Amino acid sequence: MSHDLPLAFGQLAMAGTLGALGIVVVLLVALTFVVNLGAAVTVASLEGWDWSLPGLGVFKALGASLLIAAMWTGFGVFLGVATKGPALAVGLGLMWAIVTENLLRGVGTLLGPVESLTEVLPGGSAGNLAGAVGGSGAPGVLTDLSGTTAALFLVGYVVFFVGAATLLKVRRDLV
């Protein structure tokens, strides 16, 4: 029984960390929406343009934003646990998101199998979900996968990253 006590505390600590991060992600997405809506209304009003509040479709975009943010947060947690520190984790995360996936996407135009792979990598899945809910014109916004497929890949990434980070943290650091 005493051997299981550190394991239980480790799981509880990780659950607290993930819960706190979940709250932060929800607040950041909501705050971003409110600030952007306020800025859009202000500019439209100052310019004398007609405007209206977004319809119910905005909830689909907010859900997509939450899922994308949750996936990148899970990726960050995994990297932080795997590297045992924030500096290397941030560097590796940025390298993956900015360099590796873009290089693979560039090579993918020459090699079909690599192109198919880039569509389902974390950044590709996030870009496809953004494209499926109406995002356009920004780098990384894609339309290669359906919104449902992209969302399923992102849920899979969240489960994988959070599960792997939890398992690694609890097994390596607390047992």
C-alpha positions in Angstrom: 0.0 0.0 0.0 2.8 2.5 0.8 4.3 1.9 -2.7 1.0 3.1 -4.2 0.9 6.4 -2.2 3.5 8.3 -4.3 1.7 7.0 -7.4 -1.6 8.4 -6.2 0.0 11.8 -5.3 1.7 11.9 -8.6 -1.6 11.3 -10.4 -3.3 13.9 -8.3 -0.6 16.5 -8.9 -0.8 15.9 -12.6 -4.6 16.1 -12.6 -4.2 19.5 -10.8 -1.7 20.7 -13.3 -3.9 19.7 -16.3 -7.0 21.1 -14.7 -5.3 24.5 -14.1 -4.0 24.5 -17.7 -7.5 23.6 -18.9 -8.9 26.6 -17.1 -6.2 28.9 -18.5 -6.8 27.7 -22.1 -10.6 28.2 -21.8 -10.0 31.7 -20.4 -7.5 32.7 -23.0 -9.7 31.5 -25.9 -12.7 33.3 -24.4 -10.7 36.5 -23.7 -9.3 36.4 -27.2 -12.8 36.2 -28.6 -14.1 39.0 -26.5 -11.2 41.3 -27.3 -11.4 40.6 -31.1 -15.2 41.1 -31.1 -14.7 44.4 -29.2 -12.1 45.5 -31.6 -14.2 44.6 -34.7 -17.2 46.4 -33.3 -15.2 49.4 -32.5 -13.6 49.7 -35.9 -16.9 49.0 -37.7 -18.6 51.7 -35.6 -15.8 54.3 -36.1 -15.8 53.7 -39.8 -19.6 53.9 -40.0 -20.0 50.3 -41.3 -23.0 48.2 -40.6 -22.3 45.2 -38.3 -24.1 42.5 -36.5 -23.1 40.0 -33.8 -22.0 36.6 -35.0 -24.5 33.9 -35.3 -24.5 30.5 -33.6 -21.8 29.3 -35.9 -19.3 31.2 -33.8 -19.6 28.4 -31.2 -18.2 25.9 -33.8 -15.2 28.2 -34.3 -14.8 28.6 -30.5 -14.9 24.9 -30.0 -12.3 24.4 -32.8 -10.1 27.1 -31.1 -10.4 25.3 -27.8 -9.5 22.0 -29.3 -6.5 23.4 -31.2 -5.3 25.2 -28.0 -5.8 22.0 -26.0 -3.7 20.0 -28.4 -0.8 22.5 -28.4 -1.1 22.7 -24.6 -0.9 19.0 -24.3 2.1 19.0 -26.6 3.7 21.5 -24.4 3.0 19.6 -21.3 4.4 16.4 -22.9 7.6 18.2 -24.0 7.9 19.9 -20.5 7.7 16.5 -18.7 9.9 14.8 -21.2 12.7 17.4 -21.0 12.2 18.2 -17.3 12.2 21.9 -17.9 10.6 24.8 -19.8 13.4 26.2 -21.8 14.2 23.1 -23.9 10.5 22.3 -24.2 9.7 25.7 -25.6 12.6 25.5 -28.0 11.6 22.0 -29.2 7.9 23.0 -29.5 8.7 26.0 -31.6 11.2 24.0 -33.7 8.5 21.4 -34.3 5.7 23.8 -35.1 7.6 26.3 -37.1 10.4 24.4 -38.7 9.8 20.7 -38.9 6.2 20.7 -40.1 6.9 23.4 -42.6 9.9 21.6 -44.0 7.9 18.4 -44.3 5.1 20.3 -46.0 7.6 21.7 -48.5 9.1 18.3 -49.2 5.6 16.8 -49.3 4.9 18.7 -52.5 7.5 16.5 -54.1 6.7 13.2 -52.3 3.1 12.1 -52.1 3.4 10.0 -48.9 5.1 12.8 -47.0 2.3 15.2 -48.1 -0.3 12.8 -46.8 1.5 12.6 -43.5 1.8 16.4 -43.1 -2.0 16.6 -43.2 -2.4 14.6 -40.0 0.5 15.9 -38.0 -0.4 18.2 -35.1 0.0 21.4 -37.0 -1.6 20.1 -40.2 -4.6 18.8 -38.2 -5.0 22.1 -36.4 -4.7 24.0 -39.8 -7.3 21.7 -41.3 -9.8 22.2 -38.4 -9.2 26.0 -38.7 -10.0 25.8 -42.4 -13.1 23.6 -41.8 -14.6 26.3 -39.6 -14.1 29.1 -42.0 -10.5 30.2 -41.4 -8.8 31.4 -44.6 -6.0 33.5 -45.8 -3.6 32.8 -42.9 -0.5 30.6 -43.3 -1.1 27.1 -42.1 -4.9 27.1 -42.7 -5.6 24.1 -44.8 -8.6 22.4 -46.3 -7.2 18.9 -47.0 -9.2 17.1 -44.3 -12.8 17.4 -43.2 -13.5 19.2 -40.0 -14.6 15.9 -38.3 -11.5 14.1 -39.4 -9.2 16.9 -38.2 -11.1 17.2 -34.9 -10.7 13.4 -34.3 -6.9 13.6 -35.0 -6.7 16.5 -32.5 -8.6 14.7 -29.8 -6.3 11.7 -30.4 -3.3 14.0 -30.0 -4.7 15.5 -26.8 -5.3 12.0 -25.3 -1.8 10.8 -26.5 0.1 13.8 -25.2 -1.6 14.1 -21.9 -1.6 10.3 -21.4 2.1 10.0 -22.2 3.1 13.0 -20.1 1.1 11.7 -17.1 2.5 8.2 -17.5 6.1 9.5 -17.8 5.8 12.0 -14.9 4.2 9.5 -12.5 6.4 6.5 -13.4 9.7 8.3 -13.9 9.6 11.0 -11.3 7.5 9.6 -8.5 8.1 5.9 -8.3 
